[in-house]
Every structure is written in structure tokens, then in C-alpha cells.
Amino acid sequence: MNFLNILITSIVVFFLLHFGKFIFIPLFFSLFFYVILNSISNDLISVSSKIKININEFSSHFILFSIFTFFVYFFFKVLKVNITNVIQNIDTYQNNLNQLLFFFSKTPINNLFNESVILENLNLVNIFTYLLNMVTNFAGNFSMIIFFLIFLVIEKNFLKLKISKILKNKNKLKVFSNINNDIYNYFRIKAFTSFLTGVLTFAILILFTSDLAIAFGILSFFLNFIPYVGSLISILLPVMFSVVENFNLMNSVIIFALLFLSHVFIGNFLENKLMGKALNISPIVLLIFLSIMGKLWGISGMFLSVPMIVVLIIILNNFKQTKNIAILLSEKGDLK
């Protein structure tokens, strides 16, 4: 019976997330950013008190909110301008691509593909216009995220009061503290490694005079928040574009090697050393959850997959009826 209840609940949640994504995606993003904003605010207040600068909660929230909004707006503005400039010179890239396809059409590999279908799908104008629309649409959705975030900050104290009245058990109240700490620790480390990834990607591409060095640097920063798939995409996209841009296979191979080495160093060495096993998530569970959220919410779902599964494991671990499920979702089953 318990299994049946879990199955029915899972199906209901699945459909709610799918059909309500227009409201859930900005809401979940705003909750994620709220946790980050609130945690950094507490750190800022603590540091300011040590250096004898009077910064209260309202001031810290206002400062951080302004910085956050400015940087997100700045990133997307630069990304949009960079892509727009590339679209203006798209004829050169399209000619290089056509020459590349013509070269492959003279080789035995041509028998494996339909040339007319490839030419139709690899229209660079359509591809970059689609990317530009994605950036514009996300910028539009960002206003809703900001809207939710403002109200979460305003209702912060009332929300704490309501939760304390609903959950009178102190152990249950610790769930929210654990969620806050785990997500904040994850974000701090991931933001640092993502920043390094973006800088290194930009540096490597600018070294080879790529027209999309800025765009790929920014995209690498955001894509690094997506487990497994994000790193792969942030390596393959610049390499594929470099082939079309320079029509120089050797340059593309060198770019691939440099990007691959930088991702291996940051993702497999530096990030693991900093993060350790703090998240305690089974890799196969994370991969499955990543696939499900990608299917439901696309790139947004993939970005939110780690924070969501962290929250899910913490909540399930704090109830006797679902503790076994939390153990299954964890990496080694050693939950506190």
C-alpha cells in the first residue's frame, strides 16, 4: 500500500510539474536564489560587524539584490550583443560549413547521411536566431523570477513564523537549516568552479580569435551548473563552431584538447577536492533525475536538478516512512 501511495504521488507530482512549469520554473529559481541571497546576506552582516560597519538585514539584502540583478542583466546583455554580431557575419560561416559538407560528400561517409536533410538542419541563421530567442525569452522570464524573489524577501520573517507554528518539532525545523546549508555550500563551490571554467574557456577561445569567445565563456559558466551534460556541451559547442569559423581542423583539435583538459582539472580534480562527498547523491540517481527534469523543464530543469534532489533527500531522510527512500537516493547510504 505504501508503495502504491508513493507511485500515485509521484505520478501526480510529475503531471503537476509538467503542466505547471510556467509558474514552477520561475518559482523554483527564485527559491534557489533566495537561499543563496539570504545566506550571503548573513555572511555579509557577520563580516561587517567584525570590521565595525553597520549593515542591517534590509541593507544587505538590497545591496546583494542590486548586485545580483546587475550581473545577470549584464551577462545576458553581453551574450545577446555577441550573438547578434555573429549573425551579421553569418554568411562567411555558412560558406565554410557548405564547403565542409561538400568535402564530406566526396568521401564514403556521405552514404551514411542525407545531404539535403543535413543542409536544411544546419542553417546557421536559423540556429543562431534560435539561440538569440532563447536568451531573450530567458531574460523575459527573469523578470518573473525577480518578482517572486522580492516577495520571498519581504515575507521572510512571516514565513519563518508560519513554518515554526506548523512544525513544532525542533528536529523537523532543522530540515530547513540543513537544506539552506547544503544548497549554499553547493552554490559557493559550484559558482567558483563555474567562474574558473568560464574564464578559462574565454581565454582559450580568445587565444584563437573566436568571435564567440565571450558568449561561450558565459555559457560555460552557466552550463557548468548542469551535471555531466553541461561540461560536454560547453566543450563541443566551441569546437564545432571553431571548425565552421576558421575551417582549420588543427586549431579545432587544439581547442578541444585545451578545453577538455581544463574541464577535467576543474570538474574532476578541483571541484571534487572542494566539494568532496558533501552532497551525498548517487551518480546514477542524479543522472536519472537529470534526464527526467530535462524532459520536464528543459535546460532550466537540468540546472535545478541538483538543488531539487538535495532538498528531496533531506526531506525524505527526516521522516521514518521515507527514510529508506532517502538511503537509496544517497551515494553510500550513510545519511545523518
N, C-alpha and C positions, 0 to 999 in steps of 0.2 A: 504493500500500500504506500509506504514511504517513497519507494522508487517511482511509483505511478504519479504521486503528487509532484515529485521533482521533475519528472518528464513533462507533465502538463504545464507546470510553472515555467519551465524552460521554453516550451513552445509559445506560450502566451507572451513571455518577455521578448522572444525572437520577433514575433509579429509586431509588438509594440515598438521595438527599436527600429524595425524596417519602415513601418507606416508613419511613425512619429519622428523620423530623422530630421525633418525640417526644424523641429523645436529642440530635439535631444542633442544634436551635434553642437549648436552654439551653447546650450546649457551645460553640457559636459566639459566643453572647452573652458567656459567661464568658471566652473567649479575647480578645474585643474589650475587655472591661472590664479584663482582666489587663494588656494592653498599656498602657492608659491609667493604671491604678493603678501599674504599675511605672515608667512614665516620670515621672509626677508625684512618685513616691517619690524618684527620683534627683534631681529638681529641688529637692525639699524638703531632702534631705540636703546638697546643694550650697549652698543658701541658708543653712541652719542653721550650716554650718561657717564661713561668712563672717561671721556675726554671733556666732560663738563659743558656739553652743548645741549640745550633744552629742546628736544624734539618729541612732541607728543604723538599719540597714535594717529590722530587726524592728519597731522603734518607729514608723518612718514608715509601714510597711505597716499596722500596727494602727490608727494614727490615721486614715489615709486610708480604710481599710476601714470603720471605725466611722462616719465622716462620710458616706461613700457610702451605706451601709445605712440610716442615719437619714434622709437626704434622700429616698431612693427610697421608703422606708416612709411618710414624712411626705406626700410628693406624692400617693401613691395613697390614703392615708387621707383627705386633704382632698378629693380627687376623688370618692371614694366617698360622703362625707358630703354634698357639694354635689349630686350626682346624686340621692341619697336624698331630700334636702329638696325637690327639684324634683318628684320622683314624688309626694310628699304633696300637692302643689298642681296635680296634672296635669289635674284637671277643667277648670280655667279655660283652660288652653292648648288642651285638646281642644275646648272650646266655640268658642274663637276660630278654630281650624282648621276646624271644621264650618261656621262662618259664611263663612269664606273659600272653602271648596269650594262652598257654596250660591251665593255670588256668582258664581263661575265657571260654575256650572251654568246661569245665566241668560244667558250670553254664547255667541257662536258657537263659541268654543274648546271648549265642552263636547262637541261632536260628535267631537272627536279622542280622547276618553278615555272609559273605562268608569267611571262614578261609583262604582258598588258595589265595584269592584276597588280603586280608589283609597282609599276609606274603610276597606276591610279592611286594606290595607297600611300606611296612615298612622295606625294606632292608637298614640298616643304612649306609652301604658302599656307596650305590648309593645316599642317602640323603646328607651325608657329602661331598661326591665328588662334588655333585651339588652345595652345599654351597661354597666350595672352588673355583669352577669355577666362581661362581657369584662374589666372592671377586676379583679374578684375572681379570675378564672382566671389573669390575668397575675400577680397578687400571689402566687398559689399556685405558678406556675412560677418566680417569682423566687427562691423558696427553693432550688430545684434549681440555679439559676444561682450562688447564693451557695455552695452545696455544692461545685460544680466549681471555683469561684474560689478557695476555701480550699485545695483540694488542688493547684491550679496554683501558688499562692504557696509552699506547703510544699515542692513538688518543683522549685522554680525552679532551684536550683544543680545538682541531679541532671540536670535536663532539659538544661541548658547543656552539661554534661559528655557526655551521651549524643549530643547533636547534633554536638559537636566531634569525637567518635570516628567518627560515621557520615560526616560531611562534613569530610574532612581538608584539602580545598582551601579556602584562605582566602577566595578570591573567592566561593565558594558560601556561606561563613559570613556574608559581608556582606549576603546576601539578607535575613537575619533582622533585621539592623540597619536596612536600608532599609525593610522592612515596618513595623518599630516606629516609625521617624521619620515616615514618610508618614502612617500612621494617627494618630499622636499629633498631628501638625500639623493634620490634617484635623479631629480632635476638638476641639482647642483653639479653632480658628476657628469651627467649627460650633456648639460649646457657647455661645460668646459671642454669636453672631448669633441663635441659638435663644432664649437668655435675653432678649435685647432684643425679639425677636418676641413672646415670651410676656408680657413686661411691658407692651408697647405694646397688645397685644390686650386684656389685663386692664384697662388704663387707659381704652381706648376704650369697652369694654363697661360698665365701672362708671360711666362718664360718662352712659350711657343707662340706668342702673339695671337691667342684665341680671341675672337670677337665676343665670345660669350663667357669670358673668364669671370666677370662679376656675377653674372646670372648663375653659373654653375657653382661658384663659391657659396652664394646664398642658398641655392637649392641643396647643396651638400650639407650645410648647417641644419636645415630642416629635415632632410631625408635621413640624417643620422639618428633621429629620434625613432625611426621605424626599424624594428629589429630585423636582422638578416637581409630583407629585401631592399631596405633603404641604401645600404652600403653598395650593394650590387648595382642598383640603378645609378647611383652617383658616380660610379666608375664607368659604366657602359655608355651613358649618355654623352659625356665629354669626348670619349674615344670615338664614338660613332660620328659625332659632329666634326671632330678633327679630320677624319677621313674625307668627309664631304668638303670641309673648308679648305684644306691645304692640298688635298689629293696626293698626300705623301705618306705612304704606308709605314716607313721607318719612323717618322715623327709620331704616328699614332701608336706604334708598338712601344716606343719610349714613354709616351704619356700614360699608356696602360700600365706599364711596369712601375712607374713612379707613383701613380695613384693607388695601385694595388698594394705596394709596399707601405705607403702612408696609412692606408686603411687597416692593414694587418697590424702595424705598430700601434696605432691609436686604439683600434677596436679589440684586438686580441691580447695586447700586452698592457698598455697604459690603462685602458678602461677597466679591464679585469682586475688589475692591481689596485686601482682606486675603489672600485665598487665591491670587489670580492664576491661573496655569495649573499650580499645583503638582501637582495630581492627574493631569493629562495624560490624561484619559479622553475618548474620542469621545462626544459627546452622544447620537448615535443608538444607539451600543453600550450606553451607560448606560441609555437608555430601554428597549431590548430586554431587557437583563439585569434591569432593574427589573420589567418585566412578567413575566418567567419566574419570578423569585424571589417576586413577589406571588402568582403562581398556585400555586407550590410551598408557600410558608410563610406566605402572607397578609401582614398588617402587619409581622410580625417579619422576613420575608424582604425586604420593601421597606426596612426600617430598616437591615438588614445589607448591602444591595446594594452601596453604595459601598465599605465596608471590604473586602468579598469580592472585588470586581473590582480594587481596588488591589493586593491580595495576588496575585491571579491574574496581572496584568500584570507585576509584579515577578518572580514565579517563572518565567513564560514567557520573559521577557527574558534570564534568566540561563542558558538552555540553547540551544545552537546549533540544535537540531532544532525548537524552538518560538519562536525569536526573531521570525520573520516574523509569527506569530500575534499576538505582543505589539505589534508595529508596527501591525497592522491595528486592534487594540483601542484604541490610543492616539489622541489628537486630531490631532497633526500628524506623528506617526511619528518624532519626534526623541528617542528614548529613549537614556539614557546606557549 
